[in-house]
Amino acid sequence: MQRLSERILAHAGGLPEGTPVSAKSLLHLGNRAAVDQALSRLAERGPLIRAGRGVYLRPVTSRFGTRSPSVEQAVEALASQRGEVIVSSGAAAANTLGLTTQVPVRSVYLTSGRSRKMNLGKQVVELRHAPRWQLALANRPAGEAVRALAWLGPEKAEAALFALKRKLPQTTFNELVAAAPQLPTWLARSVGKAAHG
């Protein structure tokens, strides 16, 4: 009979790159205490990476050696596994939309779950709990605009909205306008001015 750690590795090997493995998803292989202990040992020896509390990832092996899975894939897989909304931060969204030339140095994502850190090898990914209105349009371009405007703040939002009105497709801007009732008053007012003013 195969050892528990070998069965865990076989299970993890059959998953797509970046898919997190947790003890709860492995209870069909053994009891909780044994699975927790086996995961901890595998992380110490190297076949798995401990990404955070109770979350493990399989490193990607290629002809150039082993590396951590990509941040985007790991975050996407974590979101689907935990049933959370996880999106890029406002700083990253502002950079993507051309509202700032600053490139975020740290990997920060906003989540509907609790705030925590995820370790992917040497890279630390910060997951910050965000208010529901910042996650409302999730991974849609209009949602990216909402997060960028929230990051810019009340002083810069209005000017940025007029720039976005010129830059974004009309349907995306209309989606942003339609979401205004969900936004805080300062942002809803700025959206209204940009749309109708």
C-alpha positions in Angstrom: 0.0 0.0 0.0 1.2 3.5 -0.9 2.3 5.8 1.9 0.0 8.8 2.6 2.6 11.3 1.5 3.0 9.5 -1.9 -0.8 9.5 -2.4 -0.9 13.2 -1.6 1.9 13.9 -4.1 0.1 11.8 -6.7 -3.1 13.8 -6.1 -1.3 17.1 -6.3 0.5 16.0 -9.5 -2.8 15.5 -11.2 -3.9 19.1 -10.6 -3.4 22.0 -12.9 -0.4 24.3 -12.2 -1.0 26.7 -9.3 -3.9 24.7 -7.8 -3.7 24.9 -4.0 -3.9 21.7 -1.9 -5.4 21.8 1.5 -6.0 19.2 4.1 -9.8 19.4 3.7 -9.4 18.5 0.0 -7.4 15.4 0.9 -9.6 13.8 3.6 -10.4 10.9 1.2 -6.8 9.8 1.6 -6.7 9.7 5.4 -7.8 11.3 8.7 -7.3 15.0 9.3 -4.3 14.7 11.7 -2.4 12.3 9.4 -3.0 14.5 6.3 -1.9 17.7 8.2 1.2 16.0 9.3 2.0 14.6 5.9 1.5 18.0 4.3 3.8 19.6 6.8 6.5 17.0 6.2 6.2 17.4 2.4 6.6 21.2 2.7 9.7 20.7 4.9 11.3 18.3 2.4 10.4 20.4 -0.7 7.9 18.5 -2.8 5.3 21.0 -1.8 5.4 24.8 -1.0 3.6 26.0 2.1 1.8 29.1 0.6 -0.1 30.0 3.8 -1.9 28.6 6.7 -3.3 25.3 5.5 -2.6 26.0 1.8 0.1 24.1 -0.1 1.2 24.3 -3.7 3.2 22.0 -5.9 6.3 23.6 -7.4 6.6 23.6 -11.2 9.4 21.5 -12.5 10.9 22.2 -15.9 14.2 21.6 -17.7 15.5 24.8 -16.0 14.7 23.5 -12.5 11.9 24.1 -10.1 10.0 27.3 -9.5 6.9 28.5 -7.7 3.7 28.6 -9.7 2.7 31.9 -11.2 1.1 34.4 -8.8 -1.9 34.9 -11.1 -2.6 31.1 -11.4 -2.2 30.5 -7.7 -4.5 33.5 -6.8 -7.1 32.4 -9.3 -7.1 28.8 -8.1 -7.3 29.9 -4.5 -10.3 32.1 -5.3 -12.2 29.2 -6.9 -11.2 26.8 -4.2 -12.3 29.1 -1.3 -15.2 30.7 -3.1 -13.7 34.1 -2.6 -13.6 37.1 -5.0 -9.9 38.0 -5.4 -8.9 40.8 -7.8 -5.8 43.0 -8.4 -5.2 46.0 -6.2 -6.2 49.5 -7.1 -2.5 50.4 -7.7 -2.2 47.6 -10.2 -5.5 48.6 -11.9 -4.5 52.2 -12.1 -1.2 51.2 -13.8 -3.0 48.9 -16.2 -5.5 51.6 -17.2 -2.7 54.1 -17.7 -3.8 56.4 -14.8 -0.4 56.2 -13.2 3.1 55.3 -14.3 4.0 53.8 -10.9 4.5 50.1 -11.1 3.5 48.3 -7.9 6.5 46.6 -6.3 4.6 44.2 -4.1 2.0 41.8 -5.2 -1.2 42.9 -3.5 -4.7 41.5 -4.2 -8.1 42.5 -2.8 -10.3 39.7 -1.4 -13.7 39.2 -0.1 -12.1 36.8 2.5 -9.9 37.6 5.4 -6.6 39.5 5.0 -3.5 37.2 4.9 -0.2 36.6 3.2 0.6 33.8 0.8 4.2 32.7 0.2 5.2 31.6 -3.3 8.8 30.6 -2.9 10.6 33.9 -2.3 7.7 36.1 -3.3 5.1 37.2 -0.8 1.6 37.9 -2.1 -0.6 40.0 0.2 -4.3 39.4 0.2 -6.2 42.4 1.7 -9.9 42.3 2.7 -11.7 44.9 0.7 -15.2 46.4 1.0 -17.9 44.9 -1.2 -18.1 47.9 -3.5 -14.5 47.5 -4.6 -15.2 43.9 -5.6 -18.6 44.5 -7.1 -17.6 44.2 -10.8 -14.8 41.7 -10.0 -12.6 40.9 -13.0 -14.5 43.1 -15.5 -12.8 46.2 -16.9 -15.3 48.5 -15.2 -14.4 46.8 -11.9 -10.7 47.6 -12.6 -11.7 51.2 -13.1 -13.6 51.3 -9.7 -10.5 49.9 -7.9 -8.2 52.3 -9.7 -10.4 55.3 -8.7 -10.6 54.1 -5.1 -6.8 53.9 -5.0 -6.5 57.4 -6.5 -8.9 58.8 -3.9 -11.4 61.7 -4.0 -8.9 64.4 -5.0 -7.8 62.7 -8.2 -10.8 60.6 -9.1 -12.7 63.2 -11.1 -9.8 64.0 -13.4 -9.2 60.3 -13.8 -12.8 59.6 -14.7 -12.7 62.1 -17.6 -9.6 60.4 -18.8 -11.3 57.0 -18.5 -14.4 58.3 -20.4 -12.1 59.0 -23.4 -10.1 55.8 -23.0 -12.6 53.1 -22.2 -15.1 51.6 -24.6 -18.6 53.2 -24.2 -20.1 49.9 -22.9 -17.5 49.6 -20.2 -18.0 53.3 -19.1 -21.8 52.7 -19.1 -21.2 49.7 -16.9 -19.2 51.9 -14.5 -22.0 54.5 -14.5 -24.6 51.7 -13.8 -22.6 50.6 -10.8 -22.6 54.1 -9.2 -25.3 53.3 -6.7 -23.1 50.7 -5.1 -20.2 53.1 -4.8 -19.4 55.5 -1.9 -20.9 59.0 -2.2 -17.7 60.7 -3.2 -17.1 58.3 -6.1 -20.7 58.1 -7.2 -20.8 61.9 -7.4 -17.7 62.0 -9.5 -19.0 59.2 -11.8 -22.2 61.2 -12.2 -20.3 64.4 -13.1 -18.2 62.5 -15.7 -21.2 60.8 -17.2 -23.6 63.8 -17.4 -21.5 66.8 -16.9 
